């Protein structure tokens, strides 16, 4: 089938001003790190160094926690909710005003297509701040008791797949509830968190209410293990989540963990197949598959398997992989060489365990980290590609005959974060939603997010909920 040729439509990067080096954001100002070694952040689409970033060592983390404690006790805890709300609204509006710049910066540092950072990440970031600003003066009416109180200082550690959005998920509810925060972005994507620090200055947020400490795993560990934090909020891998749960066990710290997933996207034979194909593609190839709730296991009813697979392969052949700043790009760069290695390794294991690999025919740029959209058929439930999170653009396809078999296979995973169901039958959707052990179940859609909707997992996908009224509970003493 002939398709149109697309001329490149690159977004200009001249709107962002990346400095040669960045310090830590502590007590309202950028300061040099004192006991860490600076590291570099690179553009994964070109492998070019973007900036040098300070690493926070234990003494720097301690300084940030002290600033957060002081701001909590002197300003933020006792400020009227309506006043706190004004700061959050102000931040939300500045994010909107600077959204083009922030979207470009996110795509440069993370590798995600500008179409997604511009149309998904940034609108949701602003929406989270607007949403939680609305709660700040209504906490007594959230159904969580008549006089909910803040917890104190929150230590927040986030991953690299949605850098600014994960920051918003963490900071907006924490601040609305009267807590102060120290946040550590991922080592490979610190730039938008540092731009957010500037936004805090621009919004005249009282010094110390938000502190940003950059660094790698050791900085995160020093932060969550610090004696003077009251709350730990972590999003990342199940492995690190487990280590954090052990480290804080026996302390008074309240903990929420948002971890990995291996979601089933279940297609019944009565589904609108073209629509389902769009949902499958969005489910696994959105954000290069670097999505905790990605629909990485496709379960297809046997009677429509051949038809669906043919449509899916045709659609995958049209995906454009390449320059994240080109507005035509569907799939951008893999975030780091380490992640690319992991995707390659698990894909090779898929082949060696006997599954059949099919890769969409597409040219890949020479420099940078790239992986073409791939699917595996002939996958059994025992295969590692059906059990482990690949966190890349790789789909494992399995089949089922009956609804009961679909539920059994969907739930046969250590994770329980999300699931998708494609069918014309409303009663079947409700029947499945009741039985799927997943925090979110999407029906005839996938990867839809809204600040008013709680998000979180079962089993090894973690505990606690973020988003919505439920997200307040994680930041309040009730
Ligand atoms: P991780 O390796 O777990 O890293 C997450 C964050 O924790 C990073 O900032 C990391 O620092 C830091 N970290 C590493 N070791 C630590 C330790 N011992 N103590 C405290 N912090 C530590 O995950 P990742 O590779 O960045 O992200 C991918 C994973 O996140 C996937 O499994 C994905 O499913 C999950 N994820 C889950 C969700 C939700 S909402 N459930 C959302 C997004 C991602 P550095 O990276 O800087 O070293």
Boltz pocket constraint, residues with backbone or C-beta under 6 A from the ligand:
constraints:
  - pocket:
      binder: B
      contacts: [[A, 157], [A, 158], [A, 159], [A, 160], [A, 161], [A, 162], [A, 184], [A, 185], [A, 186], [A, 187], [A, 188], [A, 215], [A, 216], [A, 217], [A, 218], [A, 219], [A, 220], [A, 221], [A, 222], [A, 224], [A, 235], [A, 236], [A, 237], [A, 238], [A, 240], [A, 241], [A, 243], [A, 244], [A, 257], [A, 258], [A, 259], [A, 260], [A, 261], [A, 291], [A, 292], [A, 293], [A, 389], [A, 391], [A, 417], [A, 461], [A, 462]]
      max_distance: 6.0
